[in-house]
Amino acid sequence: MTTPAPVAARPASPRAPAADGGEALLREALSKASREVIEKIAWEVVPQLAETIIREELERLIKDRETQH
């Protein structure tokens, strides 16, 4: 009788439950989602804020220049 060849162990699935109950995966997912939300907000807010600051500074510089002449 022939002995069957040993079956290689399946590699652990990347989604296999971790010893911490999946907390590490949850933290990673939450971190990614947080980064995406923060980046989206930054792309919406920063350009508008920069434009406002630049316009105010230009107005101030123009007024300063006019008062010097």
CHARMM internal coordinates of N, CA and C (Angstrom, degrees):
IC EDIT
DIST 1 N 1 CA 1.4461
DIST 1 CA 1 C 1.5325
ANGL 1 N 1 CA 1 C 109.08
DIST 1 C 2 N 1.3314
ANGL 1 CA 1 C 2 N 116.02
DIHE 1 N 1 CA 1 C 2 N 138.93
DIST 2 N 2 CA 1.4565
ANGL 1 C 2 N 2 CA 121.13
DIHE 1 CA 1 C 2 N 2 CA -176.57
DIST 2 CA 2 C 1.5219
ANGL 2 N 2 CA 2 C 109.70
DIHE 1 C 2 N 2 CA 2 C -93.37
DIST 2 C 3 N 1.3095
ANGL 2 CA 2 C 3 N 115.11
DIHE 2 N 2 CA 2 C 3 N 138.50
DIST 3 N 3 CA 1.4577
ANGL 2 C 3 N 3 CA 120.82
DIHE 2 CA 2 C 3 N 3 CA 177.55
DIST 3 CA 3 C 1.5243
ANGL 3 N 3 CA 3 C 108.10
DIHE 2 C 3 N 3 CA 3 C -83.83
DIST 3 C 4 N 1.3401
ANGL 3 CA 3 C 4 N 117.37
DIHE 3 N 3 CA 3 C 4 N 130.77
DIST 4 N 4 CA 1.4672
ANGL 3 C 4 N 4 CA 118.60
DIHE 3 CA 3 C 4 N 4 CA 179.44
DIST 4 CA 4 C 1.5242
ANGL 4 N 4 CA 4 C 110.83
DIHE 3 C 4 N 4 CA 4 C -65.95
DIST 4 C 5 N 1.3178
ANGL 4 CA 4 C 5 N 114.62
DIHE 4 N 4 CA 4 C 5 N 147.54
DIST 5 N 5 CA 1.4644
ANGL 4 C 5 N 5 CA 119.82
DIHE 4 CA 4 C 5 N 5 CA 177.94
DIST 5 CA 5 C 1.5151
ANGL 5 N 5 CA 5 C 108.95
DIHE 4 C 5 N 5 CA 5 C -66.52
DIST 5 C 6 N 1.3324
ANGL 5 CA 5 C 6 N 116.57
DIHE 5 N 5 CA 5 C 6 N 144.46
DIST 6 N 6 CA 1.4699
ANGL 5 C 6 N 6 CA 118.86
DIHE 5 CA 5 C 6 N 6 CA 179.47
DIST 6 CA 6 C 1.5255
ANGL 6 N 6 CA 6 C 110.56
DIHE 5 C 6 N 6 CA 6 C -64.12
DIST 6 C 7 N 1.2944
ANGL 6 CA 6 C 7 N 115.20
DIHE 6 N 6 CA 6 C 7 N 141.74
DIST 7 N 7 CA 1.4625
ANGL 6 C 7 N 7 CA 121.51
DIHE 6 CA 6 C 7 N 7 CA 178.74
DIST 7 CA 7 C 1.5205
ANGL 7 N 7 CA 7 C 107.76
DIHE 6 C 7 N 7 CA 7 C -89.91
DIST 7 C 8 N 1.3174
ANGL 7 CA 7 C 8 N 115.06
DIHE 7 N 7 CA 7 C 8 N 129.55
DIST 8 N 8 CA 1.4688
ANGL 7 C 8 N 8 CA 119.08
DIHE 7 CA 7 C 8 N 8 CA 179.32
DIST 8 CA 8 C 1.5194
ANGL 8 N 8 CA 8 C 109.02
DIHE 7 C 8 N 8 CA 8 C -66.27
DIST 8 C 9 N 1.3045
ANGL 8 CA 8 C 9 N 114.95
DIHE 8 N 8 CA 8 C 9 N 141.53
DIST 9 N 9 CA 1.4664
ANGL 8 C 9 N 9 CA 119.99
DIHE 8 CA 8 C 9 N 9 CA 178.13
DIST 9 CA 9 C 1.5196
ANGL 9 N 9 CA 9 C 108.80
DIHE 8 C 9 N 9 CA 9 C -67.70
DIST 9 C 10 N 1.3082
ANGL 9 CA 9 C 10 N 115.48
DIHE 9 N 9 CA 9 C 10 N 137.80
DIST 10 N 10 CA 1.4599
ANGL 9 C 10 N 10 CA 119.87
DIHE 9 CA 9 C 10 N 10 CA 176.72
DIST 10 CA 10 C 1.5193
ANGL 10 N 10 CA 10 C 109.40
DIHE 9 C 10 N 10 CA 10 C -68.52
DIST 10 C 11 N 1.3217
ANGL 10 CA 10 C 11 N 117.32
DIHE 10 N 10 CA 10 C 11 N 136.79
DIST 11 N 11 CA 1.4678
ANGL 10 C 11 N 11 CA 118.07
DIHE 10 CA 10 C 11 N 11 CA 175.42
DIST 11 CA 11 C 1.5240
ANGL 11 N 11 CA 11 C 109.30
DIHE 10 C 11 N 11 CA 11 C -65.03
DIST 11 C 12 N 1.3037
ANGL 11 CA 11 C 12 N 114.53
DIHE 11 N 11 CA 11 C 12 N 148.56
DIST 12 N 12 CA 1.4681
ANGL 11 C 12 N 12 CA 119.64
DIHE 11 CA 11 C 12 N 12 CA -179.64
DIST 12 CA 12 C 1.5180
ANGL 12 N 12 CA 12 C 109.31
DIHE 11 C 12 N 12 CA 12 C -62.71
DIST 12 C 13 N 1.2900
ANGL 12 CA 12 C 13 N 116.29
DIHE 12 N 12 CA 12 C 13 N 138.33
DIST 13 N 13 CA 1.4540
ANGL 12 C 13 N 13 CA 122.01
DIHE 12 CA 12 C 13 N 13 CA 177.55
DIST 13 CA 13 C 1.5261
ANGL 13 N 13 CA 13 C 108.67
DIHE 12 C 13 N 13 CA 13 C -67.75
DIST 13 C 14 N 1.3348
ANGL 13 CA 13 C 14 N 118.23
DIHE 13 N 13 CA 13 C 14 N 142.41
DIST 14 N 14 CA 1.4661
ANGL 13 C 14 N 14 CA 118.96
DIHE 13 CA 13 C 14 N 14 CA 178.20
DIST 14 CA 14 C 1.5235
ANGL 14 N 14 CA 14 C 112.18
DIHE 13 C 14 N 14 CA 14 C -63.65
DIST 14 C 15 N 1.3079
ANGL 14 CA 14 C 15 N 117.19
DIHE 14 N 14 CA 14 C 15 N -16.54
DIST 15 N 15 CA 1.4605
ANGL 14 C 15 N 15 CA 120.92
DIHE 14 CA 14 C 15 N 15 CA 179.39
DIST 15 CA 15 C 1.5223
ANGL 15 N 15 CA 15 C 111.84
DIHE 14 C 15 N 15 CA 15 C -101.57
DIST 15 C 16 N 1.3232
ANGL 15 CA 15 C 16 N 116.42
DIHE 15 N 15 CA 15 C 16 N 11.85
DIST 16 N 16 CA 1.4650
ANGL 15 C 16 N 16 CA 119.29
DIHE 15 CA 15 C 16 N 16 CA -179.81
DIST 16 CA 16 C 1.5198
ANGL 16 N 16 CA 16 C 109.11
DIHE 15 C 16 N 16 CA 16 C -64.53
DIST 16 C 17 N 1.3125
ANGL 16 CA 16 C 17 N 118.16
DIHE 16 N 16 CA 16 C 17 N 143.32
DIST 17 N 17 CA 1.4611
ANGL 16 C 17 N 17 CA 120.29
DIHE 16 CA 16 C 17 N 17 CA 179.82
DIST 17 CA 17 C 1.5252
ANGL 17 N 17 CA 17 C 110.70
DIHE 16 C 17 N 17 CA 17 C -59.16
DIST 17 C 18 N 1.2759
ANGL 17 CA 17 C 18 N 115.93
DIHE 17 N 17 CA 17 C 18 N 132.95
DIST 18 N 18 CA 1.4594
ANGL 17 C 18 N 18 CA 121.29
DIHE 17 CA 17 C 18 N 18 CA -179.80
DIST 18 CA 18 C 1.5174
ANGL 18 N 18 CA 18 C 109.53
DIHE 17 C 18 N 18 CA 18 C -86.96
DIST 18 C 19 N 1.3144
ANGL 18 CA 18 C 19 N 114.16
DIHE 18 N 18 CA 18 C 19 N 167.79
DIST 19 N 19 CA 1.4628
ANGL 18 C 19 N 19 CA 119.84
DIHE 18 CA 18 C 19 N 19 CA 179.96
DIST 19 CA 19 C 1.5266
ANGL 19 N 19 CA 19 C 111.06
DIHE 18 C 19 N 19 CA 19 C -62.55
DIST 19 C 20 N 1.3227
ANGL 19 CA 19 C 20 N 116.79
DIHE 19 N 19 CA 19 C 20 N -24.60
DIST 20 N 20 CA 1.4697
ANGL 19 C 20 N 20 CA 119.96
DIHE 19 CA 19 C 20 N 20 CA -179.22
DIST 20 CA 20 C 1.5293
ANGL 20 N 20 CA 20 C 111.78
DIHE 19 C 20 N 20 CA 20 C -89.38
DIST 20 C 21 N 1.3128
ANGL 20 CA 20 C 21 N 117.32
DIHE 20 N 20 CA 20 C 21 N 13.67
DIST 21 N 21 CA 1.4560
ANGL 20 C 21 N 21 CA 120.74
DIHE 20 CA 20 C 21 N 21 CA 178.17
DIST 21 CA 21 C 1.5190
ANGL 21 N 21 CA 21 C 112.99
DIHE 20 C 21 N 21 CA 21 C 76.78
DIST 21 C 22 N 1.3213
ANGL 21 CA 21 C 22 N 117.25
DIHE 21 N 21 CA 21 C 22 N 19.84
DIST 22 N 22 CA 1.4602
ANGL 21 C 22 N 22 CA 120.86
DIHE 21 CA 21 C 22 N 22 CA 179.12
DIST 22 CA 22 C 1.5145
ANGL 22 N 22 CA 22 C 113.61
DIHE 21 C 22 N 22 CA 22 C 88.25
DIST 22 C 23 N 1.3134
ANGL 22 CA 22 C 23 N 116.65
DIHE 22 N 22 CA 22 C 23 N 7.58
DIST 23 N 23 CA 1.4696
ANGL 22 C 23 N 23 CA 119.70
DIHE 22 CA 22 C 23 N 23 CA -178.27
DIST 23 CA 23 C 1.5262
ANGL 23 N 23 CA 23 C 111.45
DIHE 22 C 23 N 23 CA 23 C -61.26
DIST 23 C 24 N 1.3258
ANGL 23 CA 23 C 24 N 117.18
DIHE 23 N 23 CA 23 C 24 N -38.28
DIST 24 N 24 CA 1.4656
ANGL 23 C 24 N 24 CA 120.14
DIHE 23 CA 23 C 24 N 24 CA -179.86
DIST 24 CA 24 C 1.5269
ANGL 24 N 24 CA 24 C 110.53
DIHE 23 C 24 N 24 CA 24 C -63.25
DIST 24 C 25 N 1.3378
ANGL 24 CA 24 C 25 N 116.95
DIHE 24 N 24 CA 24 C 25 N -42.58
DIST 25 N 25 CA 1.4642
ANGL 24 C 25 N 25 CA 119.91
DIHE 24 CA 24 C 25 N 25 CA 178.12
DIST 25 CA 25 C 1.5198
ANGL 25 N 25 CA 25 C 110.88
DIHE 24 C 25 N 25 CA 25 C -65.06
DIST 25 C 26 N 1.3043
ANGL 25 CA 25 C 26 N 116.24
DIHE 25 N 25 CA 25 C 26 N -39.53
DIST 26 N 26 CA 1.4616
ANGL 25 C 26 N 26 CA 120.56
DIHE 25 CA 25 C 26 N 26 CA 178.59
DIST 26 CA 26 C 1.5212
ANGL 26 N 26 CA 26 C 110.74
DIHE 25 C 26 N 26 CA 26 C -63.93
DIST 26 C 27 N 1.3247
ANGL 26 CA 26 C 27 N 116.11
DIHE 26 N 26 CA 26 C 27 N -43.63
DIST 27 N 27 CA 1.4711
ANGL 26 C 27 N 27 CA 119.81
DIHE 26 CA 26 C 27 N 27 CA 178.46
DIST 27 CA 27 C 1.5223
ANGL 27 N 27 CA 27 C 110.88
DIHE 26 C 27 N 27 CA 27 C -62.02
DIST 27 C 28 N 1.3351
ANGL 27 CA 27 C 28 N 116.12
DIHE 27 N 27 CA 27 C 28 N -42.22
DIST 28 N 28 CA 1.4554
ANGL 27 C 28 N 28 CA 120.41
DIHE 27 CA 27 C 28 N 28 CA -179.83
DIST 28 CA 28 C 1.5281
ANGL 28 N 28 CA 28 C 110.79
DIHE 27 C 28 N 28 CA 28 C -63.44
DIST 28 C 29 N 1.3217
ANGL 28 CA 28 C 29 N 116.86
DIHE 28 N 28 CA 28 C 29 N -44.83
DIST 29 N 29 CA 1.4678
ANGL 28 C 29 N 29 CA 120.81
DIHE 28 CA 28 C 29 N 29 CA 179.47
DIST 29 CA 29 C 1.5251
ANGL 29 N 29 CA 29 C 110.84
DIHE 28 C 29 N 29 CA 29 C -64.34
DIST 29 C 30 N 1.3162
ANGL 29 CA 29 C 30 N 116.76
DIHE 29 N 29 CA 29 C 30 N -42.14
DIST 30 N 30 CA 1.4622
ANGL 29 C 30 N 30 CA 121.03
DIHE 29 CA 29 C 30 N 30 CA 179.47
DIST 30 CA 30 C 1.5220
ANGL 30 N 30 CA 30 C 110.99
DIHE 29 C 30 N 30 CA 30 C -65.72
DIST 30 C 31 N 1.3259
ANGL 30 CA 30 C 31 N 115.98
DIHE 30 N 30 CA 30 C 31 N -40.03
DIST 31 N 31 CA 1.4559
ANGL 30 C 31 N 31 CA 120.53
DIHE 30 CA 30 C 31 N 31 CA 178.65
DIST 31 CA 31 C 1.5283
ANGL 31 N 31 CA 31 C 110.69
DIHE 30 C 31 N 31 CA 31 C -62.77
DIST 31 C 32 N 1.3296
ANGL 31 CA 31 C 32 N 116.45
DIHE 31 N 31 CA 31 C 32 N -43.91
DIST 32 N 32 CA 1.4661
ANGL 31 C 32 N 32 CA 120.53
DIHE 31 CA 31 C 32 N 32 CA 179.49
DIST 32 CA 32 C 1.5260
ANGL 32 N 32 CA 32 C 110.52
DIHE 31 C 32 N 32 CA 32 C -63.52
DIST 32 C 33 N 1.3255
ANGL 32 CA 32 C 33 N 116.37
DIHE 32 N 32 CA 32 C 33 N -45.93
DIST 33 N 33 CA 1.4658
ANGL 32 C 33 N 33 CA 120.21
DIHE 32 CA 32 C 33 N 33 CA 179.99
DIST 33 CA 33 C 1.5264
ANGL 33 N 33 CA 33 C 110.57
DIHE 32 C 33 N 33 CA 33 C -62.17
DIST 33 C 34 N 1.3257
ANGL 33 CA 33 C 34 N 116.59
DIHE 33 N 33 CA 33 C 34 N -40.76
DIST 34 N 34 CA 1.4680
ANGL 33 C 34 N 34 CA 120.93
DIHE 33 CA 33 C 34 N 34 CA 179.52
DIST 34 CA 34 C 1.5201
ANGL 34 N 34 CA 34 C 110.54
DIHE 33 C 34 N 34 CA 34 C -62.35
DIST 34 C 35 N 1.3369
ANGL 34 CA 34 C 35 N 116.23
DIHE 34 N 34 CA 34 C 35 N -45.68
DIST 35 N 35 CA 1.4663
ANGL 34 C 35 N 35 CA 119.91
DIHE 34 CA 34 C 35 N 35 CA 179.10
DIST 35 CA 35 C 1.5221
ANGL 35 N 35 CA 35 C 110.75
DIHE 34 C 35 N 35 CA 35 C -59.13
DIST 35 C 36 N 1.3274
ANGL 35 CA 35 C 36 N 116.58
DIHE 35 N 35 CA 35 C 36 N -42.64
DIST 36 N 36 CA 1.4624
ANGL 35 C 36 N 36 CA 120.05
DIHE 35 CA 35 C 36 N 36 CA -178.93
DIST 36 CA 36 C 1.5250
ANGL 36 N 36 CA 36 C 111.54
DIHE 35 C 36 N 36 CA 36 C -64.22
DIST 36 C 37 N 1.3202
ANGL 36 CA 36 C 37 N 117.40
DIHE 36 N 36 CA 36 C 37 N -41.88
DIST 37 N 37 CA 1.4666
ANGL 36 C 37 N 37 CA 121.05
DIHE 36 CA 36 C 37 N 37 CA 179.88
DIST 37 CA 37 C 1.5251
ANGL 37 N 37 CA 37 C 110.18
DIHE 36 C 37 N 37 CA 37 C -66.65
DIST 37 C 38 N 1.3238
ANGL 37 CA 37 C 38 N 116.68
DIHE 37 N 37 CA 37 C 38 N -44.57
DIST 38 N 38 CA 1.4684
ANGL 37 C 38 N 38 CA 120.57
DIHE 37 CA 37 C 38 N 38 CA -179.82
DIST 38 CA 38 C 1.5208
ANGL 38 N 38 CA 38 C 110.27
DIHE 37 C 38 N 38 CA 38 C -62.91
DIST 38 C 39 N 1.3324
ANGL 38 CA 38 C 39 N 116.92
DIHE 38 N 38 CA 38 C 39 N -42.31
DIST 39 N 39 CA 1.4613
ANGL 38 C 39 N 39 CA 120.10
DIHE 38 CA 38 C 39 N 39 CA 179.46
DIST 39 CA 39 C 1.5296
ANGL 39 N 39 CA 39 C 110.86
DIHE 38 C 39 N 39 CA 39 C -63.51
DIST 39 C 40 N 1.3164
ANGL 39 CA 39 C 40 N 117.00
DIHE 39 N 39 CA 39 C 40 N -41.90
DIST 40 N 40 CA 1.4701
ANGL 39 C 40 N 40 CA 120.70
DIHE 39 CA 39 C 40 N 40 CA 179.47
DIST 40 CA 40 C 1.5255
ANGL 40 N 40 CA 40 C 110.63
DIHE 39 C 40 N 40 CA 40 C -61.91
DIST 40 C 41 N 1.3286
ANGL 40 CA 40 C 41 N 116.32
DIHE 40 N 40 CA 40 C 41 N -45.06
DIST 41 N 41 CA 1.4654
ANGL 40 C 41 N 41 CA 120.63
DIHE 40 CA 40 C 41 N 41 CA 179.42
DIST 41 CA 41 C 1.5193
ANGL 41 N 41 CA 41 C 110.30
DIHE 40 C 41 N 41 CA 41 C -63.44
DIST 41 C 42 N 1.3289
ANGL 41 CA 41 C 42 N 116.15
DIHE 41 N 41 CA 41 C 42 N -43.01
DIST 42 N 42 CA 1.4631
ANGL 41 C 42 N 42 CA 119.96
DIHE 41 CA 41 C 42 N 42 CA -179.42
DIST 42 CA 42 C 1.5261
ANGL 42 N 42 CA 42 C 110.98
DIHE 41 C 42 N 42 CA 42 C -60.66
DIST 42 C 43 N 1.3342
ANGL 42 CA 42 C 43 N 117.20
DIHE 42 N 42 CA 42 C 43 N -42.75
DIST 43 N 43 CA 1.4636
ANGL 42 C 43 N 43 CA 120.12
DIHE 42 CA 42 C 43 N 43 CA 179.68
DIST 43 CA 43 C 1.5196
ANGL 43 N 43 CA 43 C 111.81
DIHE 42 C 43 N 43 CA 43 C -66.09
DIST 43 C 44 N 1.3134
ANGL 43 CA 43 C 44 N 117.82
DIHE 43 N 43 CA 43 C 44 N -24.70
DIST 44 N 44 CA 1.4660
ANGL 43 C 44 N 44 CA 120.60
DIHE 43 CA 43 C 44 N 44 CA 178.35
DIST 44 CA 44 C 1.5254
ANGL 44 N 44 CA 44 C 111.67
DIHE 43 C 44 N 44 CA 44 C -85.72
DIST 44 C 45 N 1.3167
ANGL 44 CA 44 C 45 N 117.43
DIHE 44 N 44 CA 44 C 45 N -38.62
DIST 45 N 45 CA 1.4642
ANGL 44 C 45 N 45 CA 121.89
DIHE 44 CA 44 C 45 N 45 CA -171.55
DIST 45 CA 45 C 1.5242
ANGL 45 N 45 CA 45 C 112.89
DIHE 44 C 45 N 45 CA 45 C -89.90
DIST 45 C 46 N 1.3130
ANGL 45 CA 45 C 46 N 118.11
DIHE 45 N 45 CA 45 C 46 N -45.75
DIST 46 N 46 CA 1.4638
ANGL 45 C 46 N 46 CA 121.29
DIHE 45 CA 45 C 46 N 46 CA -171.95
DIST 46 CA 46 C 1.5299
ANGL 46 N 46 CA 46 C 112.64
DIHE 45 C 46 N 46 CA 46 C -60.35
DIST 46 C 47 N 1.3240
ANGL 46 CA 46 C 47 N 120.50
DIHE 46 N 46 CA 46 C 47 N -47.05
DIST 47 N 47 CA 1.4732
ANGL 46 C 47 N 47 CA 117.96
DIHE 46 CA 46 C 47 N 47 CA 179.65
DIST 47 CA 47 C 1.5284
ANGL 47 N 47 CA 47 C 112.98
DIHE 46 C 47 N 47 CA 47 C -59.80
DIST 47 C 48 N 1.3173
ANGL 47 CA 47 C 48 N 117.48
DIHE 47 N 47 CA 47 C 48 N -41.44
DIST 48 N 48 CA 1.4702
ANGL 47 C 48 N 48 CA 120.71
DIHE 47 CA 47 C 48 N 48 CA 178.83
DIST 48 CA 48 C 1.5226
ANGL 48 N 48 CA 48 C 110.54
DIHE 47 C 48 N 48 CA 48 C -65.03
DIST 48 C 49 N 1.3154
ANGL 48 CA 48 C 49 N 116.55
DIHE 48 N 48 CA 48 C 49 N -43.05
DIST 49 N 49 CA 1.4588
ANGL 48 C 49 N 49 CA 121.01
DIHE 48 CA 48 C 49 N 49 CA 179.85
DIST 49 CA 49 C 1.5248
ANGL 49 N 49 CA 49 C 110.38
DIHE 48 C 49 N 49 CA 49 C -64.46
DIST 49 C 50 N 1.3258
ANGL 49 CA 49 C 50 N 116.49
DIHE 49 N 49 CA 49 C 50 N -43.33
DIST 50 N 50 CA 1.4627
ANGL 49 C 50 N 50 CA 120.33
DIHE 49 CA 49 C 50 N 50 CA 179.07
DIST 50 CA 50 C 1.5258
ANGL 50 N 50 CA 50 C 110.60
DIHE 49 C 50 N 50 CA 50 C -61.74
DIST 50 C 51 N 1.3219
ANGL 50 CA 50 C 51 N 116.91
DIHE 50 N 50 CA 50 C 51 N -42.60
DIST 51 N 51 CA 1.4620
ANGL 50 C 51 N 51 CA 120.42
DIHE 50 CA 50 C 51 N 51 CA 178.98
DIST 51 CA 51 C 1.5274
ANGL 51 N 51 CA 51 C 110.94
DIHE 50 C 51 N 51 CA 51 C -61.24
DIST 51 C 52 N 1.3204
ANGL 51 CA 51 C 52 N 116.91
DIHE 51 N 51 CA 51 C 52 N -43.78
DIST 52 N 52 CA 1.4638
ANGL 51 C 52 N 52 CA 121.19
DIHE 51 CA 51 C 52 N 52 CA 179.71
DIST 52 CA 52 C 1.5247
ANGL 52 N 52 CA 52 C 110.68
DIHE 51 C 52 N 52 CA 52 C -62.39
DIST 52 C 53 N 1.3162
ANGL 52 CA 52 C 53 N 116.74
DIHE 52 N 52 CA 52 C 53 N -45.85
DIST 53 N 53 CA 1.4712
ANGL 52 C 53 N 53 CA 120.81
DIHE 52 CA 52 C 53 N 53 CA -179.38
DIST 53 CA 53 C 1.5214
ANGL 53 N 53 CA 53 C 110.39
DIHE 52 C 53 N 53 CA 53 C -63.30
DIST 53 C 54 N 1.3280
ANGL 53 CA 53 C 54 N 117.52
DIHE 53 N 53 CA 53 C 54 N -43.47
DIST 54 N 54 CA 1.4665
ANGL 53 C 54 N 54 CA 120.94
DIHE 53 CA 53 C 54 N 54 CA -179.44
DIST 54 CA 54 C 1.5223
ANGL 54 N 54 CA 54 C 110.77
DIHE 53 C 54 N 54 CA 54 C -64.61
DIST 54 C 55 N 1.3288
ANGL 54 CA 54 C 55 N 117.54
DIHE 54 N 54 CA 54 C 55 N -43.97
DIST 55 N 55 CA 1.4717
ANGL 54 C 55 N 55 CA 120.46
DIHE 54 CA 54 C 55 N 55 CA 178.98
DIST 55 CA 55 C 1.5328
ANGL 55 N 55 CA 55 C 111.15
DIHE 54 C 55 N 55 CA 55 C -61.36
DIST 55 C 56 N 1.3417
ANGL 55 CA 55 C 56 N 116.45
DIHE 55 N 55 CA 55 C 56 N -44.22
DIST 56 N 56 CA 1.4681
ANGL 55 C 56 N 56 CA 120.00
DIHE 55 CA 55 C 56 N 56 CA 179.60
DIST 56 CA 56 C 1.5212
ANGL 56 N 56 CA 56 C 110.99
DIHE 55 C 56 N 56 CA 56 C -62.89
DIST 56 C 57 N 1.3230
ANGL 56 CA 56 C 57 N 116.84
DIHE 56 N 56 CA 56 C 57 N -40.78
DIST 57 N 57 CA 1.4655
ANGL 56 C 57 N 57 CA 120.22
DIHE 56 CA 56 C 57 N 57 CA 179.98
DIST 57 CA 57 C 1.5261
ANGL 57 N 57 CA 57 C 110.48
DIHE 56 C 57 N 57 CA 57 C -67.61
DIST 57 C 58 N 1.3243
ANGL 57 CA 57 C 58 N 117.34
DIHE 57 N 57 CA 57 C 58 N -40.33
DIST 58 N 58 CA 1.4664
ANGL 57 C 58 N 58 CA 119.90
DIHE 57 CA 57 C 58 N 58 CA 176.86
DIST 58 CA 58 C 1.5227
ANGL 58 N 58 CA 58 C 111.26
DIHE 57 C 58 N 58 CA 58 C -62.13
DIST 58 C 59 N 1.3215
ANGL 58 CA 58 C 59 N 117.00
DIHE 58 N 58 CA 58 C 59 N -43.83
DIST 59 N 59 CA 1.4664
ANGL 58 C 59 N 59 CA 120.51
DIHE 58 CA 58 C 59 N 59 CA 177.89
DIST 59 CA 59 C 1.5228
ANGL 59 N 59 CA 59 C 110.62
DIHE 58 C 59 N 59 CA 59 C -60.03
DIST 59 C 60 N 1.3251
ANGL 59 CA 59 C 60 N 116.70
DIHE 59 N 59 CA 59 C 60 N -42.61
DIST 60 N 60 CA 1.4607
ANGL 59 C 60 N 60 CA 120.94
DIHE 59 CA 59 C 60 N 60 CA 179.69
DIST 60 CA 60 C 1.5261
ANGL 60 N 60 CA 60 C 110.49
DIHE 59 C 60 N 60 CA 60 C -63.60
DIST 60 C 61 N 1.3279
ANGL 60 CA 60 C 61 N 117.14
DIHE 60 N 60 CA 60 C 61 N -44.29
DIST 61 N 61 CA 1.4624
ANGL 60 C 61 N 61 CA 120.85
DIHE 60 CA 60 C 61 N 61 CA -179.73
DIST 61 CA 61 C 1.5262
ANGL 61 N 61 CA 61 C 111.43
DIHE 60 C 61 N 61 CA 61 C -64.87
DIST 61 C 62 N 1.3229
ANGL 61 CA 61 C 62 N 117.00
DIHE 61 N 61 CA 61 C 62 N -39.55
DIST 62 N 62 CA 1.4659
ANGL 61 C 62 N 62 CA 120.66
DIHE 61 CA 61 C 62 N 62 CA 178.78
DIST 62 CA 62 C 1.5231
ANGL 62 N 62 CA 62 C 110.18
DIHE 61 C 62 N 62 CA 62 C -65.24
DIST 62 C 63 N 1.3247
ANGL 62 CA 62 C 63 N 118.07
DIHE 62 N 62 CA 62 C 63 N -43.58
DIST 63 N 63 CA 1.4661
ANGL 62 C 63 N 63 CA 121.32
DIHE 62 CA 62 C 63 N 63 CA 178.18
DIST 63 CA 63 C 1.5223
ANGL 63 N 63 CA 63 C 110.80
DIHE 62 C 63 N 63 CA 63 C -63.31
DIST 63 C 64 N 1.3355
ANGL 63 CA 63 C 64 N 117.17
DIHE 63 N 63 CA 63 C 64 N -42.79
DIST 64 N 64 CA 1.4676
ANGL 63 C 64 N 64 CA 120.82
DIHE 63 CA 63 C 64 N 64 CA 178.36
DIST 64 CA 64 C 1.5236
ANGL 64 N 64 CA 64 C 110.61
DIHE 63 C 64 N 64 CA 64 C -61.10
DIST 64 C 65 N 1.3109
ANGL 64 CA 64 C 65 N 116.55
DIHE 64 N 64 CA 64 C 65 N -41.48
DIST 65 N 65 CA 1.4594
ANGL 64 C 65 N 65 CA 120.71
DIHE 64 CA 64 C 65 N 65 CA -179.16
DIST 65 CA 65 C 1.5259
ANGL 65 N 65 CA 65 C 110.71
DIHE 64 C 65 N 65 CA 65 C -66.43
DIST 65 C 66 N 1.3400
ANGL 65 CA 65 C 66 N 116.56
DIHE 65 N 65 CA 65 C 66 N -39.89
DIST 66 N 66 CA 1.4608
ANGL 65 C 66 N 66 CA 120.74
DIHE 65 CA 65 C 66 N 66 CA -179.54
DIST 66 CA 66 C 1.5257
ANGL 66 N 66 CA 66 C 111.19
DIHE 65 C 66 N 66 CA 66 C -67.13
DIST 66 C 67 N 1.3119
ANGL 66 CA 66 C 67 N 118.18
DIHE 66 N 66 CA 66 C 67 N -35.80
DIST 67 N 67 CA 1.4649
ANGL 66 C 67 N 67 CA 120.89
DIHE 66 CA 66 C 67 N 67 CA -178.97
DIST 67 CA 67 C 1.5245
ANGL 67 N 67 CA 67 C 111.66
DIHE 66 C 67 N 67 CA 67 C -75.36
DIST 67 C 68 N 1.3200
ANGL 67 CA 67 C 68 N 117.90
DIHE 67 N 67 CA 67 C 68 N -18.87
DIST 68 N 68 CA 1.4657
ANGL 67 C 68 N 68 CA 120.85
DIHE 67 CA 67 C 68 N 68 CA 179.06
DIST 68 CA 68 C 1.5207
ANGL 68 N 68 CA 68 C 111.72
DIHE 67 C 68 N 68 CA 68 C -80.76
DIST 68 C 69 N 1.3119
ANGL 68 CA 68 C 69 N 117.68
DIHE 68 N 68 CA 68 C 69 N -19.66
DIST 69 N 69 CA 1.4674
ANGL 68 C 69 N 69 CA 120.46
DIHE 68 CA 68 C 69 N 69 CA -177.73
DIST 69 CA 69 C 1.4700
ANGL 69 N 69 CA 69 C 111.73
DIHE 68 C 69 N 69 CA 69 C -99.18
END
COOR INIT
IC SEED 1 N 1 CA 1 C
IC BUILD
